[in-house]
Amino acid sequence: MFSESKAATMELRKGLKLIDVFSIASGAMISSGIFILPGLAHARAGPGVVLSYLLAGFWALTGMLSQCELVSAMPKAGGTYFYATRSMGPGVGTVEGLVTWFSLSLKSAFALVGMAAFTGFIVDLDIRIIAVSLCLLFTAINLVGVREAGRSQVVLVAGLLTLMVIYVVRGLPAIEISNFRPFASRGVAAIFATAGFVFISYGGLIKVASIAEEVKEPARNVPLGMILSLLVVSMLYVLVVLVTSGVLGAAKLDNSLTPVSDGARALMGRGGMLALSIAAILAFVSTANAGIMAASRYLLALSRDGLLPWVFRKVNVRFKTPHMSIIFTGVFMISVLFLRLDALVKAASTVLILTYIFSCLSVIIMRESRLQNYQPRFRAPLYPWMQIIGILGLGLLIFEMGKDALAVCVILAVGSFLVYWFYGRIKASREYALLYLMQRIVAKELRGYSMESELKEIIRERDDIIKDRFDQTIEESIVLDISGAMQADEFFKSVAKAMSQRLNVSSSNLLRQLTEREKESSTAISPGLAIPHVIIEGEQTFDVLLARSRKGIFFSRQAPGVHAVFLIAGTRDERNFYLRVLSAIAQIAQDPNFERRFLEAEGEQALRDCVLLAQRRRDKPWYRGQVLHYHI
């Protein structure tokens, strides 16, 4: 049995590697976009459809790079929902999360139905029986574990890519150049319009972001896996469309619903057609598997934030998978297999385009909010122009989808917002980056520090940071934030007054020690950093004080404007730890951006976070009885 509190705190298992990320992203993309759409797209743009796939890939790149930045900063379950909520608030996040869950589930279900055109070449069975069976199979695999689901995806995608590469290799020498004349037979405008039509071919790319919490080294593996996947798949798309167009020509290709299989028949006879039909089936199945994985994590993330009932955040004790979210997603997919919802499927495609727009918007808001603890390992290049181009271009693609798709999207969005208004708004509230952006314009009272605290915990989880004694000391340290310029002796008076009680030393005695130590030699180790340190009487006492002076503390002529001070005081028996503290501070200070971040930090906790989240080697704690020791 599962209790709500236990389920709520259960962590997901990190079982996915780079190859799994690549396979999930690739398998989520390759389906109807390449095995059905080329014939319909060729009828719209002619041979220029090859460029349409390239243009669609470029627009996907804008959203994908933004997604890479976000996932490297916040590798949490829920993907675009999580980023939309943290950047634009729970209202927008609920709409984005529920609509995207609906979209992913719907398209995954219809990927299984899409096999009908290809299974007929191999076996005469009711496609719905096959689709329901596969849906149950992949639901079960996802329940057992994300590692098992990832492995099945690797096998599916490996087989799929192998068959497609064989098709390209066999087909390139057989291309007839005459089939590309005239290249833009429907006009240049048609090539751009068709790019919007085939954009859905890249829609599954960002599914993998929703399972980032279950990836090993997510800040590295998820962005790298997404980039590699887009490069490989876009190149494969272009080559497959090039071969298919060059081999079949307009007469055979236009409006064909099995274009690649038709091309394989022309190249390799019935055996080739069967092989590429198998590739198509693998593609649709891998899309469905990736869809169950991704969609279920949206429900999990919404429930974690209190925007959906707690039951969806239950995590299986044995398999560490969100079993209730997976089961609910699987049941929904099976139910829509028996419906004809063509308009909803088109709307689902529109929603996937919206997720790219949300990614671009989220990056702009997160960066401009200047959140100190927003620290992505990967930064999208050409900011903000890449995001602006993406938003404008993707916005145009949405209008290309037609009024019916837009109307259904609006209905879904309104329904999702009502869920937030009547449930999520009452159950949960949180800070988001837009408040920090507004704070730069209006009053600081609009927000607190909970967003920074959440980002700090995400970074610790992302980087596998285990707190050591230095972290604990900094978290409990006194912080002095000095507004004006100050002489060193005045600074020491403030320090002595602040620390005397904690150190059990009189302020006058502590002031005398600090002054005498500074006279021996300046403790300013650089023009902007000082590390005063004194030895006090007693045992097992150690403390650190952090100080920041934007206008500078005068320590000496060589250091007339020290901005950051780490003041260390401890008893003689703490000498080993004192050396570790000095080493940690030295590593932190080596970061060329440390002083800038320290000066820009807002508030005492932000100053501590500059130190706590800095890159450094950490001691590994070990336990003996109830006493925490540190092994050298």
C-alpha positions as CSV (number, residue, x, y, z in Angstrom):
1,M,0.0,0.0,0.0
2,F,1.0,3.6,-0.7
3,S,0.6,6.4,1.7
4,E,0.2,10.0,0.4
5,S,3.2,11.3,2.3
6,K,5.5,8.4,1.4
7,A,4.5,8.6,-2.3
8,A,5.0,12.3,-2.3
9,T,8.6,12.1,-1.2
10,M,9.6,9.1,-3.3
11,E,12.3,9.8,-5.8
12,L,12.4,8.6,-9.3
13,R,15.2,6.3,-10.3
14,K,18.0,7.7,-12.5
15,G,18.3,4.9,-15.0
16,L,18.7,6.5,-18.4
17,K,22.0,7.1,-20.2
18,L,23.0,9.2,-23.3
19,I,22.0,6.4,-25.7
20,D,18.6,6.2,-24.1
21,V,18.0,9.9,-24.4
22,F,19.1,9.9,-28.0
23,S,16.8,6.9,-28.7
24,I,13.8,8.4,-26.9
25,A,14.1,11.7,-28.7
26,S,14.7,10.0,-32.1
27,G,11.9,7.5,-31.7
28,A,9.5,10.2,-30.6
29,M,10.2,12.1,-33.9
30,I,10.3,9.4,-36.5
31,S,6.8,8.3,-37.4
32,S,4.1,9.7,-39.7
33,G,6.3,12.7,-40.4
34,I,8.5,10.6,-42.6
35,F,6.5,7.5,-43.4
36,I,3.2,9.3,-44.4
37,L,3.7,13.0,-44.8
38,P,6.3,13.1,-47.7
39,G,3.6,12.2,-50.3
40,L,1.2,14.8,-49.1
41,A,3.9,17.4,-48.7
42,H,5.3,16.7,-52.2
43,A,1.8,17.4,-53.6
44,R,2.0,20.8,-51.9
45,A,5.6,21.9,-52.7
46,G,6.9,19.6,-55.4
47,P,10.6,18.5,-55.2
48,G,11.2,21.6,-53.1
49,V,9.7,19.6,-50.2
50,V,13.3,18.7,-49.4
51,L,13.9,22.3,-48.4
52,S,10.6,22.3,-46.4
53,Y,12.0,19.6,-44.1
54,L,15.2,21.6,-43.7
55,L,13.3,24.8,-42.8
56,A,11.1,22.9,-40.4
57,G,14.3,21.5,-38.8
58,F,15.7,25.0,-38.4
59,W,12.5,26.2,-36.6
60,A,12.7,23.1,-34.4
61,L,16.3,24.1,-33.6
62,T,15.2,27.4,-32.1
63,G,12.9,25.7,-29.6
64,M,15.3,22.8,-29.0
65,L,18.2,25.0,-28.1
66,S,16.0,26.9,-25.6
67,Q,14.8,23.6,-24.2
68,C,18.4,22.4,-23.9
69,E,19.2,25.5,-21.8
70,L,16.2,25.0,-19.5
71,V,16.7,21.3,-19.0
72,S,20.4,21.8,-18.2
73,A,19.3,24.3,-15.5
74,M,16.2,22.4,-14.2
75,P,16.3,18.7,-15.1
76,K,13.0,17.9,-13.5
77,A,10.0,15.7,-14.5
78,G,7.4,17.5,-16.5
79,G,9.5,19.2,-19.2
80,T,7.8,22.3,-20.6
81,Y,5.2,22.3,-17.9
82,F,7.9,22.7,-15.2
83,Y,9.6,25.5,-17.1
84,A,6.4,27.3,-17.9
85,T,5.3,27.2,-14.3
86,R,8.6,28.4,-12.9
87,S,8.8,31.2,-15.5
88,M,5.2,32.3,-16.0
89,G,3.3,31.0,-13.1
90,P,1.0,28.0,-12.1
91,G,-1.9,29.3,-14.3
92,V,0.1,29.2,-17.5
93,G,1.8,26.0,-16.3
94,T,-1.4,24.2,-15.7
95,V,-2.7,25.0,-19.2
96,E,0.6,24.1,-20.8
97,G,0.9,20.9,-18.8
98,L,-2.6,19.5,-19.3
99,V,-2.8,20.5,-23.0
100,T,0.6,18.9,-23.7
101,W,-0.3,15.8,-21.8
102,F,-3.5,15.5,-23.9
103,S,-1.5,16.2,-27.1
104,L,1.2,13.6,-26.4
105,S,-1.2,10.9,-25.3
106,L,-3.5,11.5,-28.3
107,K,-0.7,11.5,-30.9
108,S,0.9,8.4,-29.3
109,A,-2.4,6.6,-29.5
110,F,-2.9,7.5,-33.1
111,A,0.7,6.5,-33.9
112,L,-0.5,3.0,-33.2
113,V,-3.5,3.5,-35.4
114,G,-1.2,4.8,-38.1
115,M,0.3,1.4,-38.4
116,A,-2.8,0.2,-40.2
117,A,-1.5,1.3,-43.6
118,F,1.7,-0.8,-43.1
119,T,0.6,-3.9,-41.2
120,G,-1.8,-4.7,-44.1
121,F,1.4,-5.4,-46.1
122,I,2.4,-8.1,-43.6
123,V,-0.5,-9.5,-41.8
124,D,-4.3,-9.4,-42.0
125,L,-5.4,-8.4,-38.5
126,D,-7.7,-5.8,-37.0
127,I,-5.3,-2.9,-36.3
128,R,-7.2,-1.9,-33.1
129,I,-6.4,-5.3,-31.5
130,I,-2.7,-4.8,-32.3
131,A,-2.8,-1.2,-31.1
132,V,-4.5,-2.0,-27.8
133,S,-2.1,-5.0,-27.2
134,L,1.0,-2.7,-27.8
135,C,-0.4,0.0,-25.6
136,L,-0.9,-2.5,-22.8
137,L,2.6,-3.9,-23.4
138,F,4.3,-0.5,-23.3
139,T,2.3,0.6,-20.3
140,A,3.5,-2.5,-18.5
141,I,7.1,-1.9,-19.5
142,N,7.0,1.7,-18.3
143,L,5.5,0.5,-15.0
144,V,8.4,-1.9,-14.5
145,G,11.0,0.9,-14.9
146,V,12.3,3.8,-17.0
147,R,15.5,1.8,-17.6
148,E,13.5,-1.0,-19.2
149,A,11.4,1.4,-21.2
150,G,14.6,3.1,-22.4
151,R,16.2,-0.2,-23.4
152,S,13.2,-1.2,-25.4
153,Q,13.4,2.2,-27.1
154,V,17.1,1.7,-28.0
155,V,16.3,-1.6,-29.6
156,L,13.3,-0.2,-31.6
157,V,15.3,2.9,-32.8
158,A,18.4,0.8,-33.7
159,G,16.3,-1.4,-35.9
160,L,14.5,1.6,-37.4
161,L,17.6,3.6,-38.2
162,T,19.3,0.5,-39.7
163,L,16.5,-0.1,-42.2
164,M,16.3,3.6,-43.1
165,V,20.0,3.9,-43.7
166,I,19.8,0.8,-46.0
167,Y,17.0,2.5,-47.9
168,V,19.1,5.7,-48.4
169,V,22.3,3.9,-49.4
170,R,20.4,1.8,-52.0
171,G,18.4,4.7,-53.2
172,L,20.9,7.5,-53.7
173,P,22.5,5.9,-56.8
174,A,19.0,5.3,-58.3
175,I,17.9,9.0,-58.1
176,E,16.7,10.4,-61.4
177,I,17.7,14.1,-61.6
178,S,14.8,14.8,-64.0
179,N,12.4,14.2,-61.1
180,F,13.7,17.4,-59.5
181,R,12.9,19.7,-62.5
182,P,11.4,22.2,-61.9
183,F,12.6,22.2,-58.2
184,A,10.1,24.7,-56.9
185,S,7.2,23.6,-59.1
186,R,4.6,25.0,-56.8
187,G,6.5,28.2,-56.1
188,V,8.9,29.4,-53.3
189,A,5.9,30.4,-51.1
190,A,4.7,26.8,-51.2
191,I,8.0,25.5,-49.8
192,F,7.7,27.8,-46.8
193,A,4.1,26.9,-46.2
194,T,4.8,23.2,-46.5
195,A,7.5,23.6,-43.8
196,G,4.7,24.4,-41.4
197,F,2.8,21.3,-42.6
198,V,5.8,19.0,-42.0
199,F,7.0,20.7,-38.8
200,I,5.1,18.0,-36.7
201,S,7.8,15.6,-37.9
202,Y,10.0,17.3,-35.3
203,G,7.3,17.6,-32.7
204,G,8.4,14.7,-30.6
205,L,11.9,16.0,-30.0
206,I,11.3,17.7,-26.7
207,K,9.4,14.8,-25.2
208,V,12.7,13.7,-23.7
209,A,12.8,16.8,-21.5
210,S,9.9,15.5,-19.4
211,I,11.9,12.5,-18.2
212,A,15.1,14.5,-17.4
213,E,14.9,13.8,-13.7
214,E,15.4,10.1,-14.5
215,V,18.6,10.6,-16.6
216,K,22.1,10.2,-15.3
217,E,24.1,13.4,-15.6
218,P,21.0,15.2,-17.0
219,A,22.7,18.6,-17.5
220,R,25.0,16.9,-20.0
221,N,23.2,14.0,-21.4
222,V,19.8,15.5,-22.1
223,P,21.0,18.5,-24.1
224,L,23.6,16.4,-25.9
225,G,21.1,13.7,-26.7
226,M,18.6,16.2,-28.0
227,I,21.2,17.9,-30.2
228,L,22.5,14.6,-31.6
229,S,19.0,13.4,-32.2
230,L,18.0,16.5,-34.2
231,L,21.1,16.4,-36.3
232,V,20.8,12.7,-37.1
233,V,17.0,12.7,-37.7
234,S,16.9,15.9,-39.7
235,M,19.7,14.6,-42.0
236,L,17.9,11.3,-42.3
237,Y,14.6,13.1,-43.1
238,V,16.2,15.1,-45.9
239,L,18.0,12.1,-47.4
240,V,14.9,9.9,-47.2
241,V,12.7,12.5,-48.9
242,L,15.4,13.2,-51.5
243,V,15.6,9.5,-52.4
244,T,11.8,9.0,-52.4
245,S,11.2,12.1,-54.5
246,G,14.1,11.2,-56.9
247,V,13.1,7.6,-57.3
248,L,9.3,7.9,-57.6
249,G,8.7,11.3,-59.2
250,A,5.6,13.5,-58.8
251,A,3.2,11.1,-60.6
252,K,3.7,8.2,-58.1
253,L,4.6,10.2,-55.0
254,D,2.0,13.0,-54.8
255,N,-0.6,12.2,-52.1
256,S,0.7,8.7,-51.5
257,L,0.1,7.5,-47.9
258,T,2.9,5.0,-48.0
259,P,5.6,7.0,-49.9
260,V,8.7,5.4,-48.4
261,S,7.3,1.9,-48.8
262,D,6.5,2.8,-52.4
263,G,10.0,4.0,-52.9
264,A,11.4,0.8,-51.4
265,R,9.3,-1.3,-53.7
266,A,10.6,0.6,-56.7
267,L,14.2,0.1,-55.5
268,M,14.2,-3.4,-54.0
269,G,10.9,-5.1,-55.0
270,R,8.4,-6.6,-52.5
271,G,11.2,-7.5,-50.1
272,G,12.2,-3.8,-49.8
273,M,8.6,-2.8,-49.4
274,L,8.2,-5.2,-46.5
275,A,11.4,-4.1,-44.9
276,L,10.4,-0.4,-44.9
277,S,6.9,-1.3,-43.8
278,I,8.6,-3.0,-40.8
279,A,10.6,0.2,-40.3
280,A,7.4,2.2,-40.3
281,I,5.8,-0.1,-37.7
282,L,8.9,0.2,-35.5
283,A,8.7,4.0,-35.9
284,F,5.0,4.2,-34.8
285,V,5.6,1.8,-31.9
286,S,8.6,3.7,-30.7
287,T,6.6,7.0,-30.8
288,A,3.9,5.4,-28.7
289,N,6.4,4.1,-26.2
290,A,8.1,7.5,-25.9
291,G,4.7,9.2,-25.6
292,I,3.7,7.1,-22.6
293,M,7.0,7.9,-20.9
294,A,6.7,11.6,-21.6
295,A,3.0,12.2,-21.0
296,S,2.9,10.4,-17.7
297,R,5.6,12.7,-16.3
298,Y,3.4,15.8,-17.0
299,L,0.7,14.4,-14.6
300,L,3.4,13.6,-12.1
301,A,4.8,17.1,-12.2
302,L,1.4,18.8,-12.0
303,S,0.5,16.7,-9.0
304,R,3.8,17.4,-7.2
305,D,2.9,21.1,-7.4
306,G,-0.6,20.5,-6.1
307,L,-2.3,21.4,-9.4
308,L,-3.7,17.9,-9.8
309,P,-4.9,15.4,-7.1
310,W,-2.1,13.8,-5.1
311,V,-2.7,10.3,-6.5
312,F,-0.8,11.2,-9.7
313,R,2.4,11.8,-7.8
314,K,2.5,8.3,-6.3
315,V,5.8,6.6,-7.1
316,N,6.1,2.8,-6.9
317,V,8.3,1.8,-4.0
318,R,9.8,-1.1,-5.9
319,F,10.2,0.2,-9.4
320,K,10.5,3.9,-8.7
321,T,8.0,4.8,-11.5
322,P,5.0,7.1,-11.3
323,H,2.6,4.2,-11.7
324,M,-0.7,6.0,-11.3
325,S,0.2,8.6,-13.9
326,I,1.4,5.9,-16.3
327,I,-1.8,3.8,-15.8
328,F,-4.1,6.8,-16.3
329,T,-2.2,7.8,-19.5
330,G,-2.3,4.2,-20.8
331,V,-6.1,4.0,-20.2
332,F,-6.7,7.3,-21.9
333,M,-4.7,6.2,-25.0
334,I,-6.6,2.9,-25.2
335,S,-10.0,4.8,-25.0
336,V,-9.2,7.2,-27.9
337,L,-8.1,4.3,-30.1
338,F,-11.8,3.6,-30.7
339,L,-12.7,7.2,-31.6
340,R,-12.4,9.2,-34.8
341,L,-10.8,12.5,-33.7
342,D,-9.1,13.9,-36.8
343,A,-9.6,17.5,-35.7
344,L,-8.2,16.7,-32.2
345,V,-5.1,15.1,-33.8
346,K,-4.5,18.2,-35.8
347,A,-4.9,20.3,-32.7
348,A,-2.5,18.1,-30.9
349,S,0.1,19.0,-33.6
350,T,-0.6,22.6,-33.0
351,V,0.0,22.2,-29.2
352,L,3.4,20.6,-29.9
353,I,4.3,23.8,-31.8
354,L,3.2,25.8,-28.8
355,T,5.6,23.9,-26.5
356,Y,8.5,25.2,-28.6
357,I,7.1,28.8,-28.2
358,F,6.8,28.3,-24.4
359,S,10.4,27.1,-24.3
360,C,11.6,30.3,-26.1
361,L,9.5,32.5,-23.8
362,S,10.7,30.7,-20.7
363,V,14.4,31.2,-21.6
364,I,13.8,35.0,-22.1
365,I,11.9,35.3,-18.8
366,M,14.4,33.2,-16.8
367,R,17.3,35.2,-18.1
368,E,15.8,38.6,-17.8
369,S,14.5,37.9,-14.2
370,R,18.2,37.6,-13.3
371,L,17.6,34.8,-10.8
372,Q,20.9,34.2,-9.1
373,N,20.4,30.4,-8.9
374,Y,19.3,30.0,-12.5
375,Q,22.6,28.4,-13.6
376,P,22.2,26.4,-16.8
377,R,25.1,24.2,-17.9
378,F,24.2,24.9,-21.5
379,R,23.3,28.3,-22.8
380,A,21.4,28.8,-26.0
381,P,23.5,30.8,-28.5
382,L,22.5,34.1,-30.1
383,Y,20.2,35.1,-27.3
384,P,17.7,36.7,-27.6
385,W,17.5,36.7,-31.4
386,M,17.3,32.9,-31.6
387,Q,14.2,32.9,-29.3
388,I,12.6,35.9,-31.0
389,I,13.0,34.3,-34.4
390,G,11.6,31.0,-33.0
391,I,8.5,32.7,-31.4
392,L,7.7,34.6,-34.6
393,G,8.3,31.7,-37.0
394,L,6.5,29.2,-34.9
395,G,3.6,31.6,-34.4
396,L,3.2,31.8,-38.2
397,L,3.2,28.0,-38.3
398,I,0.3,27.8,-35.9
399,F,-1.8,30.0,-38.1
400,E,-1.0,27.7,-41.0
401,M,-2.7,24.9,-39.1
402,G,-6.2,26.3,-39.8
403,K,-9.2,27.6,-37.9
404,D,-10.5,24.2,-36.7
405,A,-7.2,23.3,-35.0
406,L,-6.9,26.7,-33.4
407,A,-10.5,26.5,-32.2
408,V,-9.9,23.1,-30.6
409,C,-6.7,24.4,-29.0
410,V,-8.6,27.3,-27.5
411,I,-11.2,24.9,-26.1
412,L,-8.5,22.7,-24.5
413,A,-6.7,25.7,-23.1
414,V,-9.9,27.1,-21.5
415,G,-10.7,23.7,-20.1
416,S,-7.2,23.4,-18.6
417,F,-7.4,26.9,-17.1
418,L,-10.7,26.0,-15.4
419,V,-8.9,23.0,-13.8
420,Y,-6.4,25.5,-12.4
421,W,-9.0,28.0,-11.3
422,F,-11.3,25.6,-9.5
423,Y,-8.6,23.2,-8.2
424,G,-5.0,24.2,-8.6
425,R,-5.4,27.9,-7.6
426,I,-6.9,26.8,-4.3
427,K,-4.5,24.0,-3.5
428,A,-1.2,25.5,-4.5
429,S,0.7,28.8,-4.9
430,R,4.4,29.4,-5.8
431,E,6.8,32.1,-6.9
432,Y,7.8,32.3,-10.5
433,A,10.5,34.1,-12.6
434,L,8.0,36.6,-14.0
435,L,7.6,38.1,-10.5
436,Y,11.4,38.6,-10.4
437,L,11.3,40.3,-13.8
438,M,8.4,42.5,-12.6
439,Q,10.4,43.3,-9.4
440,R,13.1,44.9,-11.5
441,I,10.4,47.4,-12.7
442,V,8.2,47.8,-9.6
443,A,8.3,46.9,-5.9
444,K,10.5,44.1,-4.4
445,E,7.7,43.1,-2.1
446,L,6.1,41.2,-5.0
447,R,8.2,38.2,-4.3
448,G,10.2,36.3,-1.6
449,Y,13.0,33.8,-2.0
450,S,11.3,30.5,-2.5
451,M,12.0,30.4,-6.2
452,E,15.8,30.8,-5.5
453,S,15.6,28.1,-2.9
454,E,13.9,25.7,-5.2
455,L,16.5,26.3,-7.9
456,K,19.2,25.8,-5.4
457,E,17.9,22.4,-4.5
458,I,17.5,21.5,-8.2
459,I,21.2,22.4,-8.8
460,R,22.2,20.2,-5.8
461,E,20.2,17.3,-7.2
462,R,21.5,17.9,-10.8
463,D,25.1,18.0,-9.8
464,D,24.9,15.3,-7.1
465,I,26.1,17.8,-4.5
466,I,26.3,16.2,-1.0
467,K,26.4,18.7,1.8
468,D,29.7,18.7,3.7
469,R,30.6,20.5,6.9
470,F,31.7,23.6,4.9
471,D,28.2,23.8,3.4
472,Q,26.6,23.5,6.9
473,T,28.9,26.2,8.3
474,I,28.1,28.6,5.4
475,E,24.3,27.9,5.8
476,E,24.5,28.9,9.5
477,S,27.0,31.8,9.0
478,I,26.4,35.4,9.9
479,V,26.2,37.7,6.9
480,L,27.0,41.4,6.9
481,D,25.9,43.4,3.9
482,I,27.6,46.7,4.1
483,S,26.1,49.6,2.1
484,G,28.8,52.2,2.2
485,A,32.6,52.3,2.1
486,M,34.4,51.3,5.3
487,Q,37.9,51.2,6.8
488,A,39.2,47.8,8.0
489,D,39.2,48.8,11.7
490,E,35.5,49.8,11.5
491,F,34.7,46.6,9.8
492,F,36.4,44.6,12.5
493,K,34.3,46.4,15.2
494,S,31.2,45.3,13.4
495,V,32.5,41.7,13.1
496,A,33.5,41.6,16.8
497,K,30.0,42.7,17.8
498,A,28.3,40.2,15.5
499,M,30.4,37.1,16.4
500,S,31.4,37.5,20.0
501,Q,28.3,35.8,21.5
502,R,28.5,32.8,19.0
503,L,32.2,32.3,19.7
504,N,31.8,32.9,23.5
505,V,34.5,35.6,23.3
506,S,34.2,39.2,24.4
507,S,33.9,41.6,21.6
508,S,36.8,43.7,22.8
509,N,39.1,40.6,22.9
510,L,38.0,39.5,19.5
511,L,38.5,43.0,18.1
512,R,42.0,43.1,19.5
513,Q,42.9,39.8,17.9
514,L,41.5,40.8,14.5
515,T,43.4,44.1,14.6
516,E,46.7,42.6,15.7
517,R,46.4,39.9,13.0
518,E,45.8,42.5,10.3
519,K,48.9,44.5,11.4
520,E,51.1,41.4,11.0
521,S,50.2,41.2,7.3
522,S,47.2,42.1,5.3
523,T,44.6,39.4,5.0
524,A,43.5,40.7,1.6
525,I,44.7,38.0,-0.8
526,S,43.5,39.9,-3.9
527,P,42.2,43.5,-4.6
528,G,38.6,42.2,-4.2
529,L,38.9,39.4,-1.6
530,A,40.0,39.2,2.0
531,I,40.2,36.2,4.4
532,P,40.9,37.5,8.0
533,H,41.4,34.6,10.4
534,V,42.0,34.3,14.2
535,I,42.6,31.5,16.7
536,I,40.4,31.7,19.8
537,E,40.6,29.9,23.1
538,G,38.6,26.8,23.9
539,E,37.6,23.6,22.0
540,Q,35.4,22.5,19.1
541,T,34.4,26.0,18.1
542,F,34.5,27.2,14.5
543,D,32.6,29.9,12.6
544,V,32.7,31.8,9.4
545,L,31.3,35.3,8.7
546,L,30.5,36.4,5.2
547,A,30.6,40.1,4.3
548,R,29.9,42.0,1.2
549,S,30.6,45.7,0.6
550,R,29.6,47.0,-2.8
551,K,31.6,50.2,-2.3
552,G,34.6,48.4,-0.8
553,I,36.4,48.0,2.5
554,F,39.9,49.6,2.8
555,F,42.4,46.9,4.0
556,S,45.6,48.4,2.5
557,R,46.9,50.5,-0.4
558,Q,47.2,47.3,-2.4
559,A,43.5,46.4,-1.5
560,P,41.6,49.6,-1.1
561,G,38.3,48.3,-2.2
562,V,37.6,44.7,-1.0
563,H,34.1,43.6,-1.9
564,A,34.0,40.0,-0.5
565,V,35.3,39.0,3.0
566,F,35.4,35.5,4.5
567,L,36.2,35.9,8.2
568,I,37.3,32.7,9.9
569,A,37.5,32.1,13.7
570,G,38.2,28.8,15.4
571,T,39.9,26.9,18.2
572,R,43.2,25.1,17.7
573,D,41.7,21.7,17.6
574,E,39.8,22.7,14.4
575,R,43.1,23.3,12.5
576,N,42.4,20.6,9.9
577,F,38.9,21.9,9.1
578,Y,40.3,25.4,8.9
579,L,42.7,24.2,6.2
580,R,39.8,22.6,4.3
581,V,37.8,25.9,4.6
582,L,40.8,27.8,3.2
583,S,41.0,25.3,0.3
584,A,37.3,25.6,-0.4
585,I,37.4,29.4,-0.4
586,A,40.4,29.4,-2.7
587,Q,38.5,27.1,-5.2
588,I,35.4,29.3,-5.1
589,A,37.4,32.5,-5.6
590,Q,39.1,31.1,-8.7
591,D,35.8,31.4,-10.6
592,P,36.1,34.5,-12.7
593,N,32.4,35.2,-12.3
594,F,32.3,34.8,-8.5
595,E,32.9,38.4,-7.6
596,R,30.3,39.6,-10.1
597,R,27.7,37.2,-8.8
598,F,28.6,38.1,-5.2
599,L,28.1,41.8,-5.9
600,E,24.8,41.3,-7.7
601,A,23.3,39.0,-5.1
602,E,20.2,40.3,-3.4
603,G,19.9,39.5,0.3
604,E,21.7,37.4,2.9
605,Q,20.6,34.0,1.6
606,A,21.6,35.0,-2.0
607,L,25.1,35.8,-0.7
608,R,25.3,32.4,1.0
609,D,24.0,30.7,-2.2
610,C,26.9,32.2,-4.2
611,V,29.2,30.2,-2.0
612,L,27.1,27.1,-1.5
613,L,26.6,26.5,-5.3
614,A,30.1,27.4,-6.4
615,Q,32.1,24.6,-8.1
616,R,34.6,23.0,-5.7
617,R,35.8,19.6,-4.5
618,R,33.7,18.4,-1.6
619,D,34.7,16.3,1.4
620,K,32.9,13.0,1.8
621,P,31.3,12.6,5.2
622,W,31.2,9.3,7.1
623,Y,29.4,8.5,10.3
624,R,30.6,6.9,13.6
625,G,27.8,6.5,16.1
626,Q,26.0,9.8,16.3
627,V,29.1,12.0,15.6
628,L,29.8,13.2,12.1
629,H,33.5,13.0,11.2
630,Y,35.4,14.0,8.1
631,H,37.9,11.6,6.6
632,I,41.0,13.1,5.0
